[in-house]
Amino acid sequence: MHGRMALALAALGLAALAGGAAADTYPSKPIMMVVPYSPGGSGDKLGRLLGDRLSKSMGQPVVMDFKPGASGLIAEEAVVRSAPDGHTLLLDQSSIAMNPVLLQSRMRFDLQKDLRPVANVVRFQHMLVSSAALPARSVKELVDHAKSGKPINYSTPGSGTAQHVLAEQFLRASGITATHVPYKGGAAALMAVASGEVQFSFVSVSTGQGMAQSGRVRALGVLDGLRTKKLPDVPTFEEQGVRGLASPWLGIFVTRKTPEAIVQRISQEFGKVLQDPGVREKLEEDGMHPIGSSAAEFERQVAHEIAVNRKLVQELQITAD
């Protein structure tokens, strides 16, 4: 028994030494940042901004690898199957915490066992927009309109998306009901509000600002307690007395067996990049707020959100598209 214990401890020591040695030479080749979206979107813009700064600080190029489809599962599995050396990163949004709940039957990996959260990078600021034909000009007036008994619908980019979860949290916090109408993507969901097919939706500031400025939709409130320079006259939810809602996030993951020393190095590098005044200014211009949480904090957050999502799905009987 003592012999087996000694061997086990020796193995752990060798693994730690190997991890430390790997961290000393990391990165030794280009870093691949896998994005589960098509080129040209917000994930692309964020990845390129951060990748440019990381390549300068880490001495290796950061290359974008786009793997859209299957609600992010294609990109996520590619990172799970990658070499555990820190040279393949996943940039994914908060809907990843819904996948183990809604898409478990389609997943060929266990998110919490096979992926390691490294850093929560940004919150992608969202806002509540309503149809211009609706009389509501504030969050309270929208809630009052719904409570008056008039039928009200809302759009999302699909069932189980971050925007769907956000809208349901808003309904529960406000004590109102509305019918969910899923669309194929954020642009279609926003167009549904502009055309009057639905009465409201949660959209990113960067996506909805143009229509809000032109009057095609009405911006009622922005999340995260900060007004946006793009729409400075739109009050926050907090200013209107509504708390507890937060925008979706974008974070970094690696395959689970990546050595801890490399995980910490990556987390620290993202933290440094997010402190860069130029990066912060650019993020703010694009409607994003830097976070830069530690790997441990981010792992706890993802686990908590999976648990919350599981309860929400059960209570509301949400199903995948």
JOURKA-V197567 format. One record per residue. N is the residue number from 1. RES is the residue in one small letter. SS is DSSP state (a for helix, b for strand, c for the rest). Layout:
BEGIN
n res ss
N RES SS
N RES SS
END
This chain:
BEGIN
n res ss
1 m c
2 h a
3 g a
4 r a
5 m a
6 a a
7 l a
8 a a
9 l a
10 a a
11 a a
12 l a
13 g a
14 l a
15 a a
16 a a
17 l a
18 a a
19 g a
20 g a
21 a a
22 a a
23 a a
24 d a
25 t a
26 y c
27 p c
28 s c
29 k c
30 p c
31 i b
32 m b
33 m b
34 v b
35 v b
36 p c
37 y c
38 s c
39 p c
40 g c
41 g c
42 s a
43 g a
44 d a
45 k a
46 l a
47 g a
48 r a
49 l a
50 l a
51 g a
52 d a
53 r a
54 l a
55 s a
56 k a
57 s a
58 m a
59 g c
60 q c
61 p c
62 v b
63 v b
64 m b
65 d b
66 f b
67 k c
68 p c
69 g c
70 a a
71 s a
72 g a
73 l a
74 i a
75 a a
76 e a
77 e a
78 a a
79 v a
80 v a
81 r c
82 s c
83 a c
84 p c
85 d c
86 g c
87 h c
88 t b
89 l b
90 l b
91 l b
92 d b
93 q b
94 s c
95 s c
96 i a
97 a a
98 m a
99 n a
100 p a
101 v a
102 l a
103 l c
104 q a
105 s a
106 r a
107 m c
108 r c
109 f c
110 d c
111 l a
112 q a
113 k a
114 d a
115 l b
116 r b
117 p b
118 v b
119 a b
120 n b
121 v b
122 v b
123 r b
124 f b
125 q c
126 h b
127 m b
128 l b
129 v b
130 s b
131 s b
132 a c
133 a c
134 l c
135 p c
136 a c
137 r c
138 s c
139 v a
140 k a
141 e a
142 l a
143 v a
144 d a
145 h a
146 a a
147 k a
148 s c
149 g c
150 k c
151 p c
152 i c
153 n b
154 y b
155 s b
156 t b
157 p c
158 g c
159 s c
160 g c
161 t c
162 a a
163 q a
164 h a
165 v a
166 l a
167 a a
168 e a
169 q a
170 f a
171 l a
172 r a
173 a a
174 s a
175 g c
176 i c
177 t c
178 a c
179 t b
180 h b
181 v b
182 p b
183 y c
184 k c
185 g c
186 g a
187 a a
188 a a
189 a a
190 l a
191 m a
192 a a
193 v a
194 a a
195 s a
196 g c
197 e c
198 v c
199 q c
200 f b
201 s b
202 f b
203 v b
204 s b
205 v a
206 s a
207 t a
208 g a
209 q a
210 g a
211 m a
212 a a
213 q a
214 s a
215 g c
216 r c
217 v b
218 r b
219 a b
220 l b
221 g b
222 v b
223 l c
224 d c
225 g c
226 l c
227 r c
228 t b
229 k c
230 k c
231 l b
232 p c
233 d c
234 v c
235 p c
236 t b
237 f c
238 e a
239 e a
240 q a
241 g c
242 v c
243 r c
244 g c
245 l c
246 a c
247 s c
248 p c
249 w b
250 l b
251 g b
252 i b
253 f b
254 v b
255 t b
256 r c
257 k c
258 t c
259 p c
260 e a
261 a a
262 i a
263 v a
264 q a
265 r a
266 i a
267 s a
268 q a
269 e a
270 f a
271 g a
272 k a
273 v a
274 l a
275 q c
276 d c
277 p a
278 g a
279 v a
280 r a
281 e a
282 k a
283 l a
284 e a
285 e a
286 d c
287 g c
288 m b
289 h b
290 p b
291 i c
292 g c
293 s c
294 s c
295 a a
296 a a
297 e a
298 f a
299 e a
300 r a
301 q a
302 v a
303 a a
304 h a
305 e a
306 i a
307 a a
308 v a
309 n a
310 r a
311 k a
312 l a
313 v a
314 q a
315 e a
316 l a
317 q c
318 i c
319 t c
320 a c
321 d c
END
